[in-house]
Amino acid sequence: MPEVLHPWDKRVKCQTDDPQGRHIVTRYGNSELGWHHFTGRYNIKKCSSLAAALRGQVDRDDHHGHLEYDGVVIETGPRPRQVKFTVVVQYTRKTTDGRYDAGRGQKIGVITAYCHNQPGNKCPAWAKT
């Protein structure tokens, strides 16, 4: 059996419920999916940012457990600005490729989150996401 260099951490970092009653968690994960994946790569570092998007309706649903929720971060002040972001959820026990399993009765949860129209989809520092 090959050695796993970056094991997937199933512990829950954040959790919220969407309007349809889905309980959505964000697991610590690893460099491929979950909190450890998107916080460094896309500069989203607050559970409240994820919750803001997840409290809205599902924007895209493939009807196989892949859900996407859109949100907006707004900065007010003399030069108001905004940035759109997406939170991607795998609402099934296992990922589509079968590599990750959340365990009996559990869901994978948030696999990634990123900003739109930004270099590398990384959220700007001012967004404080």
Secondary structure, DSSP 8 states (H G I E B T S, - for coil): ----SS--EEEEEEEEE-TT--EEEEEEE-SSSSHHHHHHHH----HHHHHHHHTS--SEE-SSSEEEEEEEEEE-SSS-EEEEEEEEEE-SSB-TTSS-B--TT---EEEEEEESSSGGG---GGG--
